[in-house]
Amino acid sequence: MTKSAGADTTSMQWAQMVVQVILDACDVDQECLFKEADLDMTSWMSLSRVTQEDLTSLWKAADRLGGPPDIGLGVLKKFHFRTVGSLAFKMMVATTFRQSILEANHQISLVSDVWRFSLAEERGQGVMRFRLVNPAVDVTHHSYDAFISACTRLVRDCFPTENYSFSEIWFARPDLGMKKRYEQALGCHCRFDASEYALCMDARLLDIPLSSSDPQLYETLDYRLDHETRHLNSLSAHIEKTILGLIDQGVTPSRSAVASSLEVGERTLLRRLKDENLTFKELQEQVFETLAVRSLQQGDSMESIAERFGYADATSFRKMLRRRTGMSVRALRSSPIKH
């Protein structure tokens, strides 16, 4: 599991969809997939955000498990405009298609540290390029295919009765003998062995007013999107990931250890948490609770769990779980396992 708190990350919602796409294509269960990817499933599922390194491990595991070369296209079936919530509605009520695309690029850039976007007009085409923010990050072609599939599905869902669609898609890789398959699935010409990845559309469409435009609703959605974005990029999400990383390393996730990993002082950490109306203890216990319940359901002893999280004894840890869940250890063990 990736440990760095500053690594390229994306939302857990996207990551869970990727997992489901792989499970369907490879016909395996989660335990098998995560074992092949060398990831701790229990810890991973407790995160708010995951690293691109972890996603790459999952895609590579899919290859080893016999997944097809076009596995990323499975996102076309799993992704829905409601997956991106307020963003989809804001795209639909934008003034023009150009504004809609720029808004989508801006919001995706805020919630994902992985991609950088640009939109330009060239030779009668509107060209939306997307590149890695960090070129050194290890990314398979499946990640590109998945993102392209999501963009295609989003446009289809947001503008089902309009003529807005991509006219050409560029792939900076060989077609692997599947050009027709890609064109059929994505609904447009696909150009492989290009110098970069891009989604292209007729430039004349960019400034045509959208029939669904609603300037007042567009402005109203600003607040909701801002709130959602701040949550995804919040300090709390980074702290959750850091606590899990320390536990994976066998290090007690104390306040000082977390502050050190985030390269901030303890007082600074507490002050920034206060700005988000949170406490370190609440975040720490939230992570502990989620992991402990999963561990109990898998048969681990209270003593081993308490020790793993840095508690002096199992009794203290048991009291914390009772306070947070209102349930006994026996009841938590027998509760349905959530994946």
VEXDREN-2710 file (C-alpha; in Angstrom, 1 decimal):
% VEXDREN-2710
k/r/px/py/pz
1/MET/0.0/0.0/0.0
2/THR/1.3/3.5/-0.9
3/LYS/2.6/5.3/2.1
4/SER/3.3/8.8/0.9
5/ALA/0.9/11.5/2.0
6/GLY/1.9/13.7/-0.9
7/ALA/1.5/11.2/-3.6
8/ASP/-0.7/11.5/-6.7
9/THR/-4.2/10.6/-5.5
10/THR/-7.8/10.3/-6.6
11/SER/-11.1/9.8/-4.9
12/MET/-12.1/6.4/-3.4
13/GLN/-15.4/6.5/-5.4
14/TRP/-13.4/6.3/-8.6
15/ALA/-11.1/3.7/-7.2
16/GLN/-14.0/1.4/-6.1
17/MET/-15.5/1.6/-9.6
18/VAL/-12.1/0.6/-11.1
19/VAL/-12.1/-2.4/-8.7
20/GLN/-15.6/-3.4/-9.8
21/VAL/-14.6/-3.1/-13.5
22/ILE/-11.6/-5.4/-12.9
23/LEU/-13.6/-7.9/-10.9
24/ASP/-16.2/-8.2/-13.7
25/ALA/-13.6/-8.6/-16.4
26/CYS/-11.4/-11.1/-14.6
27/ASP/-14.2/-13.0/-12.9
28/VAL/-12.4/-13.0/-9.5
29/ASP/-13.4/-11.9/-6.0
30/GLN/-11.9/-8.9/-4.2
31/GLU/-9.7/-11.0/-1.9
32/CYS/-8.0/-12.6/-5.0
33/LEU/-7.6/-9.3/-6.7
34/PHE/-6.0/-7.5/-3.7
35/LYS/-3.8/-10.4/-3.0
36/GLU/-2.5/-10.4/-6.6
37/ALA/-2.0/-6.6/-6.3
38/ASP/-0.2/-7.0/-3.0
39/LEU/-2.6/-4.5/-1.3
40/ASP/-4.1/-4.7/2.2
41/MET/-7.8/-4.7/1.3
42/THR/-9.1/-3.9/4.8
43/SER/-6.8/-0.8/5.1
44/TRP/-7.4/0.3/1.5
45/MET/-11.2/0.2/1.7
46/SER/-11.0/2.6/4.7
47/LEU/-9.3/5.4/2.8
48/SER/-11.0/8.6/1.5
49/ARG/-8.5/8.8/-1.3
50/VAL/-6.1/6.4/-2.9
51/THR/-2.8/6.8/-4.8
52/GLN/-2.3/6.3/-8.5
53/GLU/0.4/3.8/-7.5
54/ASP/-2.3/1.6/-5.9
55/LEU/-4.6/1.9/-9.0
56/THR/-1.7/0.9/-11.2
57/SER/-1.0/-2.1/-9.0
58/LEU/-4.7/-3.1/-9.4
59/TRP/-4.6/-2.7/-13.2
60/LYS/-1.4/-4.8/-13.4
61/ALA/-2.9/-7.4/-11.3
62/ALA/-5.8/-7.5/-13.7
63/ASP/-3.3/-8.2/-16.5
64/ARG/-1.8/-11.1/-14.6
65/LEU/-5.3/-12.5/-13.8
66/GLY/-6.1/-12.7/-17.5
67/GLY/-8.0/-9.4/-18.0
68/PRO/-8.5/-8.3/-21.6
69/PRO/-6.4/-5.4/-23.1
70/ASP/-9.5/-3.2/-23.4
71/ILE/-10.5/-3.7/-19.7
72/GLY/-10.6/0.1/-19.1
73/LEU/-13.5/0.4/-21.5
74/GLY/-15.6/-1.3/-18.8
75/VAL/-16.0/2.1/-17.2
76/LEU/-18.5/2.9/-20.0
77/LYS/-20.9/0.5/-18.3
78/LYS/-20.1/1.4/-14.7
79/PHE/-19.8/5.2/-14.9
80/HIS/-22.9/7.4/-14.7
81/PHE/-23.3/11.1/-14.6
82/ARG/-24.5/10.9/-11.0
83/THR/-21.1/9.5/-10.1
84/VAL/-19.8/13.1/-10.3
85/GLY/-22.8/14.6/-8.5
86/SER/-23.2/18.3/-8.8
87/LEU/-20.5/18.6/-11.5
88/ALA/-22.7/16.8/-14.0
89/PHE/-25.7/19.1/-13.3
90/LYS/-23.4/22.2/-13.6
91/MET/-22.1/20.9/-16.9
92/MET/-25.7/20.6/-18.2
93/VAL/-26.8/24.1/-17.2
94/ALA/-23.6/25.9/-18.4
95/THR/-24.1/28.6/-21.1
96/THR/-22.0/26.8/-23.8
97/PHE/-20.3/23.5/-24.4
98/ARG/-17.0/25.3/-24.0
99/GLN/-17.9/26.5/-20.5
100/SER/-19.2/23.0/-19.7
101/ILE/-15.9/21.4/-20.7
102/LEU/-13.8/24.0/-18.9
103/GLU/-15.8/23.6/-15.7
104/ALA/-15.4/19.8/-15.9
105/ASN/-11.6/20.2/-16.4
106/HIS/-11.3/22.6/-13.5
107/GLN/-13.3/20.5/-11.0
108/ILE/-11.5/17.2/-12.0
109/SER/-8.2/18.9/-11.5
110/LEU/-9.2/19.9/-8.0
111/VAL/-10.3/16.5/-6.9
112/SER/-7.6/14.4/-8.7
113/ASP/-3.9/15.1/-8.3
114/VAL/-3.1/12.9/-11.3
115/TRP/-4.2/14.7/-14.4
116/ARG/-3.6/18.1/-16.0
117/PHE/-6.0/19.4/-18.7
118/SER/-6.0/22.0/-21.4
119/LEU/-8.5/23.0/-24.2
120/ALA/-7.4/24.5/-27.5
121/GLU/-8.7/25.1/-31.0
122/GLU/-6.6/23.6/-33.8
123/ARG/-7.5/23.1/-37.4
124/GLY/-11.3/23.3/-36.8
125/GLN/-11.2/21.0/-33.8
126/GLY/-11.5/21.6/-30.1
127/VAL/-8.7/19.5/-28.6
128/MET/-8.9/18.6/-24.9
129/ARG/-5.5/17.2/-23.9
130/PHE/-4.8/15.5/-20.6
131/ARG/-1.3/14.7/-19.3
132/LEU/0.1/13.3/-16.1
133/VAL/0.9/16.0/-13.5
134/ASN/3.9/13.9/-12.5
135/PRO/5.4/12.2/-15.6
136/ALA/7.4/9.9/-13.3
137/VAL/4.2/8.2/-12.1
138/ASP/3.7/4.6/-13.3
139/VAL/0.4/4.5/-15.3
140/THR/-0.8/1.7/-17.5
141/HIS/-2.9/2.2/-20.6
142/HIS/-5.9/1.0/-18.7
143/SER/-5.9/4.2/-16.6
144/TYR/-6.1/6.3/-19.8
145/ASP/-8.8/4.1/-21.3
146/ALA/-10.8/4.4/-18.1
147/PHE/-10.6/8.1/-18.0
148/ILE/-11.5/8.4/-21.7
149/SER/-14.4/6.1/-21.2
150/ALA/-15.7/8.2/-18.2
151/CYS/-15.5/11.4/-20.3
152/THR/-17.3/9.8/-23.2
153/ARG/-20.1/8.5/-20.9
154/LEU/-20.4/11.8/-19.1
155/VAL/-21.0/13.7/-22.3
156/ARG/-23.5/11.1/-23.5
157/ASP/-25.4/11.3/-20.2
158/CYS/-25.4/15.1/-19.9
159/PHE/-26.4/15.8/-23.4
160/PRO/-28.4/12.8/-24.7
161/THR/-30.6/14.8/-27.1
162/GLU/-27.9/17.2/-28.4
163/ASN/-25.3/16.7/-31.1
164/TYR/-22.4/17.1/-28.7
165/SER/-20.0/14.2/-29.0
166/PHE/-16.3/13.6/-29.6
167/SER/-15.3/13.4/-33.2
168/GLU/-11.9/11.8/-32.6
169/ILE/-9.8/10.4/-29.7
170/TRP/-6.0/10.2/-29.7
171/PHE/-4.2/7.4/-28.0
172/ALA/-0.4/7.7/-27.4
173/ARG/0.1/3.9/-27.8
174/PRO/-0.5/1.1/-30.3
175/ASP/-4.0/-0.2/-31.0
176/LEU/-3.2/-3.8/-29.9
177/GLY/-5.3/-5.0/-32.8
178/MET/-8.5/-3.6/-31.2
179/LYS/-9.1/-0.3/-33.2
180/LYS/-12.5/-1.4/-34.4
181/ARG/-13.5/-2.4/-30.9
182/TYR/-12.5/1.0/-29.5
183/GLU/-14.3/2.9/-32.2
184/GLN/-17.4/0.9/-31.7
185/ALA/-17.4/1.4/-27.9
186/LEU/-16.5/5.0/-27.9
187/GLY/-18.6/6.0/-30.9
188/CYS/-15.9/7.9/-32.9
189/HIS/-12.7/7.7/-34.9
190/CYS/-9.8/6.5/-32.7
191/ARG/-6.3/7.5/-33.7
192/PHE/-3.6/5.3/-32.2
193/ASP/0.2/5.9/-32.1
194/ALA/-0.4/9.6/-31.5
195/SER/2.1/11.7/-29.7
196/GLU/-0.3/12.4/-26.8
197/TYR/-3.7/11.6/-25.4
198/ALA/-6.6/13.9/-26.3
199/LEU/-10.4/14.1/-26.8
200/CYS/-11.4/16.1/-29.9
201/MET/-14.7/17.7/-31.0
202/ASP/-15.9/20.0/-33.8
203/ALA/-14.7/23.4/-32.7
204/ARG/-18.0/24.9/-34.0
205/LEU/-19.9/23.2/-31.2
206/LEU/-17.9/24.9/-28.5
207/ASP/-19.7/28.2/-28.4
208/ILE/-23.3/27.2/-29.4
209/PRO/-25.6/27.9/-26.5
210/LEU/-26.8/24.9/-24.7
211/SER/-30.6/24.3/-24.7
212/SER/-30.4/23.2/-21.1
213/SER/-28.6/26.4/-20.0
214/ASP/-29.7/27.9/-16.6
215/PRO/-27.3/30.7/-15.5
216/GLN/-29.0/31.0/-12.1
217/LEU/-28.8/27.3/-11.3
218/TYR/-25.2/27.3/-12.6
219/GLU/-24.2/29.9/-10.0
220/THR/-26.2/28.1/-7.3
221/LEU/-24.3/24.9/-7.9
222/ASP/-21.0/26.7/-7.2
223/TYR/-21.4/26.5/-3.5
224/ARG/-22.2/22.8/-3.5
225/LEU/-19.3/22.0/-5.7
226/ASP/-16.9/24.1/-3.6
227/HIS/-18.1/22.2/-0.5
228/GLU/-17.6/18.8/-2.1
229/THR/-14.2/19.7/-3.5
230/ARG/-13.0/21.0/-0.1
231/HIS/-14.0/17.8/1.5
232/LEU/-12.2/15.6/-1.0
233/ASN/-9.0/17.7/-0.7
234/SER/-9.4/18.2/3.1
235/LEU/-6.6/17.7/5.6
236/SER/-8.7/15.0/7.2
237/ALA/-8.5/12.9/4.1
238/HIS/-4.7/13.2/4.1
239/ILE/-4.6/12.4/7.8
240/GLU/-6.7/9.2/7.3
241/LYS/-4.3/8.0/4.6
242/THR/-1.3/8.8/6.8
243/ILE/-2.7/6.9/9.8
244/LEU/-3.3/3.9/7.6
245/GLY/0.2/4.1/6.1
246/LEU/1.8/4.2/9.6
247/ILE/-0.2/1.2/10.7
248/ASP/0.9/-0.7/7.6
249/GLN/4.5/0.1/8.6
250/GLY/4.0/-1.1/12.1
251/VAL/4.3/2.4/13.5
252/THR/1.9/3.6/16.2
253/PRO/-0.1/6.4/14.5
254/SER/0.3/9.0/17.2
255/ARG/-0.3/12.6/16.8
256/SER/3.4/13.3/16.6
257/ALA/4.0/10.5/14.1
258/VAL/1.3/11.8/11.8
259/ALA/2.5/15.4/12.1
260/SER/6.0/14.2/11.2
261/SER/4.8/12.3/8.2
262/LEU/2.9/15.3/7.0
263/GLU/6.0/17.5/7.6
264/VAL/4.1/19.9/9.9
265/GLY/4.4/20.7/13.6
266/GLU/1.8/19.3/16.0
267/ARG/0.5/22.7/16.8
268/THR/0.0/23.5/13.2
269/LEU/-1.7/20.2/12.6
270/LEU/-4.1/20.8/15.5
271/ARG/-4.8/24.4/14.3
272/ARG/-5.6/23.3/10.8
273/LEU/-7.9/20.6/12.1
274/LYS/-9.7/23.2/14.2
275/ASP/-10.3/25.2/11.1
276/GLU/-12.2/22.2/9.7
277/ASN/-14.0/21.7/13.0
278/LEU/-12.3/18.4/13.7
279/THR/-10.0/16.9/16.3
280/PHE/-7.2/14.5/15.8
281/LYS/-8.7/12.0/18.3
282/GLU/-12.0/11.9/16.3
283/LEU/-10.2/11.2/13.0
284/GLN/-7.9/8.6/14.6
285/GLU/-10.8/6.8/16.3
286/GLN/-12.8/6.9/13.1
287/VAL/-10.0/5.0/11.3
288/PHE/-9.5/2.6/14.2
289/GLU/-13.2/1.8/14.3
290/THR/-13.5/1.0/10.6
291/LEU/-10.4/-1.2/10.6
292/ALA/-11.2/-2.9/13.9
293/VAL/-14.7/-3.9/12.9
294/ARG/-13.3/-5.5/9.7
295/SER/-10.6/-7.2/11.6
296/LEU/-13.0/-8.6/14.2
297/GLN/-15.2/-9.9/11.5
298/GLN/-12.2/-11.7/10.0
299/GLY/-11.5/-13.4/13.3
300/ASP/-8.6/-11.3/14.7
301/SER/-8.3/-11.1/18.5
302/MET/-9.0/-7.9/20.4
303/GLU/-5.5/-8.0/21.9
304/SER/-3.8/-8.1/18.5
305/ILE/-5.9/-5.3/17.1
306/ALA/-5.4/-3.1/20.2
307/GLU/-1.6/-3.7/20.0
308/ARG/-1.6/-2.9/16.3
309/PHE/-3.2/0.5/16.9
310/GLY/-0.9/1.4/19.8
311/TYR/-3.4/0.8/22.7
312/ALA/-1.9/-0.2/26.1
313/ASP/-4.5/-3.0/26.5
314/ALA/-7.5/-4.5/24.9
315/THR/-9.9/-3.2/27.6
316/SER/-9.2/0.4/26.7
317/PHE/-9.7/-0.4/23.0
318/ARG/-12.9/-2.3/23.8
319/LYS/-14.3/0.7/25.6
320/MET/-13.6/3.0/22.7
321/LEU/-15.4/0.7/20.3
322/ARG/-18.4/0.4/22.6
323/ARG/-18.5/4.2/22.9
324/ARG/-18.4/4.8/19.2
325/THR/-20.6/1.9/17.9
326/GLY/-22.9/1.2/20.9
327/MET/-22.2/-2.5/20.3
328/SER/-20.3/-5.3/22.1
329/VAL/-17.3/-7.0/20.5
330/ARG/-19.3/-10.1/20.1
331/ALA/-22.0/-8.2/18.3
332/LEU/-19.5/-6.5/16.0
333/ARG/-17.9/-9.9/15.1
334/SER/-21.3/-11.3/14.1
335/SER/-22.4/-8.2/12.1
336/PRO/-22.6/-8.5/8.3
337/ILE/-19.2/-8.0/6.6
338/LYS/-19.2/-4.9/4.5
339/HIS/-17.0/-4.7/1.4
END
